[in-house]
């Protein structure tokens, strides 16, 4: 077992995470959080884990998917948006992200640097393209061109709406296997010129934090944070396994590696 000092540090970090979530819930209840307010993603594991629960599903991403999301985000100083195509392996509890599919955004009067909304006609057409590629929609992505890759209140709302659509009626308490990805491109806080990637989902608050909480008002789409609905409002960071290309490997070596890897489910 860990020494007392390690347990105290871990307990302190977890209490800090719980206080952050309590602040989020209070802000939603008081309607003091705006659509652009950013909310730090909490962790499923590690010293600062919110509850200690494991990540609800594994996440495996093809390297081309990450590269193309990055490329799409760097093409514009405005926010971009799209869907992620792939497979859900229910037996192994693995989401496979195979490719991104850019979508058109709703026209705006401003420069679009802090907001983006997926055009519903484009979304329908892109869903048909994904289906034609024998893939499923397993997530969505968008960019934060000038600020950190942290979900905003609007991002949490959108992710929660998607998860409700993909909820498994046979497992209503399980986190739906639908992934959100934020690509942070030109944030001056980035460690280097590379974009920052944040994969996330949303989860209900821990029961002990909402035992006495009600949300009499606040943002309409997030009122369902009350425990009786089981809706997710807490952004949770997802650890993604992103395959990389090994420098110097020839095509034959890469082909052998592909053949040895477990394929996505049919």
C-alpha positions in Angstrom: 0.0 0.0 0.0 1.2 3.6 -0.6 2.8 5.5 2.3 0.7 7.9 4.4 2.2 10.9 2.7 1.2 9.6 -0.8 -2.3 8.8 0.4 -2.6 12.3 1.9 -1.5 13.8 -1.4 -3.9 11.7 -3.4 -6.7 12.5 -1.0 -6.0 16.2 -1.2 -5.9 16.1 -5.1 -9.2 14.2 -5.1 -10.8 16.7 -2.8 -9.7 19.6 -5.1 -11.3 17.8 -8.0 -14.5 17.4 -6.1 -14.5 21.1 -5.2 -14.0 22.0 -8.8 -17.1 19.9 -9.7 -19.0 21.4 -6.8 -18.2 24.9 -8.3 -19.4 23.7 -11.7 -22.7 22.5 -10.3 -23.2 25.7 -8.2 -22.5 27.8 -11.4 -25.0 25.9 -13.3 -27.6 26.2 -10.5 -27.0 29.9 -10.2 -26.8 30.5 -13.9 -23.5 32.3 -13.4 -21.6 30.3 -16.1 -21.7 31.6 -19.6 -21.5 29.6 -22.8 -17.8 30.4 -23.3 -16.7 29.6 -19.8 -14.1 26.8 -19.9 -14.3 23.8 -17.5 -11.3 21.7 -16.8 -11.6 18.0 -17.6 -11.4 15.7 -14.6 -9.4 12.5 -14.6 -10.6 8.9 -14.4 -7.3 7.7 -12.9 -4.2 9.1 -11.2 -3.7 11.0 -8.0 -6.3 13.6 -8.9 -9.0 11.2 -10.1 -12.5 12.5 -9.3 -13.9 9.1 -8.2 -11.3 6.4 -9.0 -13.7 4.8 -11.5 -12.0 3.4 -14.6 -12.4 5.0 -18.0 -15.7 3.6 -19.3 -14.2 2.4 -22.6 -10.9 2.2 -24.3 -10.2 4.7 -27.1 -8.0 3.8 -30.1 -7.3 6.3 -32.9 -5.8 5.7 -36.3 -2.8 8.1 -36.8 -4.4 9.5 -40.0 -7.5 10.6 -38.0 -5.4 12.7 -35.6 -3.3 14.1 -38.4 -6.3 15.1 -40.5 -8.1 16.7 -37.5 -5.0 18.7 -36.9 -4.7 19.7 -40.6 -8.3 20.7 -40.8 -8.0 22.9 -37.6 -4.9 24.6 -39.0 -6.6 25.6 -42.2 -8.7 28.2 -40.5 -8.4 30.8 -37.8 -12.1 30.3 -37.2 -13.4 27.2 -35.3 -14.0 24.2 -37.5 -16.2 21.2 -36.8 -16.7 17.6 -38.0 -17.7 14.1 -37.2 -15.5 11.1 -36.3 -16.1 7.8 -38.1 -15.2 4.4 -36.7 -16.4 1.4 -34.9 -17.7 0.5 -31.4 -16.5 -2.9 -30.2 -19.1 -3.6 -27.5 -17.5 -7.0 -26.6 -14.1 -5.4 -25.8 -15.5 -1.9 -24.8 -13.3 -0.2 -27.3 -14.1 2.8 -29.5 -12.0 2.8 -32.7 -11.7 6.2 -34.4 -10.8 5.5 -38.0 -11.2 8.9 -39.8 -12.5 12.4 -39.4 -15.2 13.8 -41.7 -15.3 17.7 -41.9 -18.7 19.3 -41.8 -19.8 22.8 -42.8 -20.5 25.3 -40.1 -23.5 27.5 -39.8 -22.8 31.0 -41.2 -21.9 33.6 -38.6 -21.8 37.4 -38.4 -18.5 37.4 -36.5 -15.1 35.8 -37.2 -16.1 32.5 -35.7 -12.9 32.4 -33.5 -14.9 31.4 -30.3 -18.0 29.7 -31.6 -19.0 27.0 -34.2 -22.2 25.2 -34.9 -22.6 22.3 -37.2 -24.8 22.9 -40.2 -27.7 20.3 -39.9 -27.8 19.7 -43.6 -24.1 19.1 -43.8 -24.3 16.8 -40.8 -26.9 14.7 -42.5 -24.9 14.5 -45.7 -21.7 13.6 -43.9 -23.5 10.9 -41.8 -24.5 9.4 -45.2 -20.9 9.5 -46.4 -19.7 7.8 -43.2 -22.4 5.1 -43.6 -21.3 4.6 -47.2 -17.7 4.0 -46.0 -19.1 1.1 -43.8 -18.3 3.1 -40.6 -20.4 4.5 -37.8 -20.4 7.9 -36.2 -18.4 7.5 -32.9 -17.7 11.1 -32.1 -17.3 14.7 -33.1 -14.4 17.2 -33.2 -13.9 20.9 -33.3 -11.1 23.4 -32.8 -10.2 26.1 -30.3 -8.0 28.3 -32.5 -6.9 30.9 -30.0 -7.5 29.4 -26.6 -6.8 26.2 -24.7 -8.2 22.8 -25.7 -10.6 22.7 -22.8 -14.4 22.2 -23.1 -16.6 25.2 -22.7 -20.1 25.1 -21.2 -21.5 24.9 -24.8 -19.1 22.0 -25.6 -20.3 20.1 -22.5 -23.9 20.8 -23.5 -23.3 19.5 -27.1 -21.4 16.4 -25.9 -24.2 15.6 -23.4 -26.8 15.9 -26.2 -24.8 13.5 -28.4 -24.4 11.0 -25.6 -28.1 11.0 -24.9 -28.7 10.1 -28.6 -26.3 7.2 -28.3 -27.4 5.9 -25.0 -27.8 2.1 -24.8 -31.3 1.4 -23.5 -30.1 -1.9 -22.2 -27.4 -0.2 -20.1 -28.9 3.2 -19.2 -26.3 3.9 -16.5 -23.3 3.3 -18.8 -21.5 6.2 -20.4 -22.4 6.1 -24.1 -19.4 5.4 -26.4 -19.3 8.7 -28.1 -16.1 10.8 -28.1 -15.6 14.5 -28.1 -12.3 15.9 -29.4 -11.0 19.5 -29.1 -8.0 20.5 -31.2 -6.2 23.6 -29.8 -4.2 25.1 -32.6 -2.7 28.6 -32.0 -3.1 28.9 -28.2 0.1 30.7 -27.0 0.1 28.5 -23.9 0.8 25.4 -26.0 4.2 23.9 -25.2 5.3 24.1 -28.9 3.9 24.6 -32.4 2.1 21.3 -32.2 -1.7 21.4 -31.6 -3.1 20.2 -28.2 -5.6 17.4 -28.3 -8.3 16.9 -25.7 -10.5 13.8 -25.9 -13.4 13.9 -23.5 -16.8 12.6 -22.6 -19.3 13.9 -19.9 -20.4 12.0 -16.8 -22.9 12.6 -14.0 -21.5 14.2 -10.9 -20.6 11.9 -8.0 -23.7 11.2 -6.0 -22.3 12.7 -2.7 -21.8 16.0 -4.4 -25.4 16.4 -5.5 -27.2 14.9 -2.5 -28.7 18.2 -1.5 -28.5 20.0 -4.8 -31.3 21.1 -7.0 -31.1 23.1 -10.2 -34.2 25.4 -10.2 -32.9 27.4 -13.2 -29.8 27.8 -15.3 -29.0 26.8 -18.8 -32.0 24.8 -20.0 -30.1 21.9 -21.7 -28.0 21.4 -18.5 -30.8 21.5 -15.9 -30.9 17.7 -16.1 -27.7 17.5 -14.1 -29.9 16.6 -11.2 -29.1 13.1 -10.0 -32.6 11.7 -10.9 -31.8 12.1 -14.6 -28.3 10.6 -14.6 -27.3 13.2 -17.2 -23.6 14.0 -17.7 -22.4 17.5 -17.0 -18.8 16.8 -15.7 -16.2 16.8 -18.5 -14.0 13.7 -18.1 -10.6 13.4 -19.9 -10.3 10.3 -22.1 -6.9 8.6 -22.6 -6.5 7.8 -26.3 -4.1 5.2 -27.8 -3.0 6.8 -31.1 -0.9 4.6 -33.3 2.2 6.3 -34.7 4.3 5.7 -37.8 7.8 4.6 -36.8 10.5 6.5 -38.7 12.5 4.4 -41.0 10.1 1.5 -41.1 9.5 0.3 -44.7 6.1 -0.6 -46.2 6.6 -4.3 -45.6 7.2 -3.8 -41.9 4.2 -1.5 -41.6 2.1 -4.1 -43.5 3.2 -6.9 -41.1 2.3 -4.6 -38.1 -1.2 -3.9 -39.6 -1.8 -7.6 -40.2 -0.8 -8.5 -36.6 -3.1 -5.8 -35.0 -6.6 -6.6 -33.9 -9.0 -5.2 -36.6 -11.9 -3.0 -35.6 -15.2 -5.0 -35.2 -17.2 -5.6 -38.4 
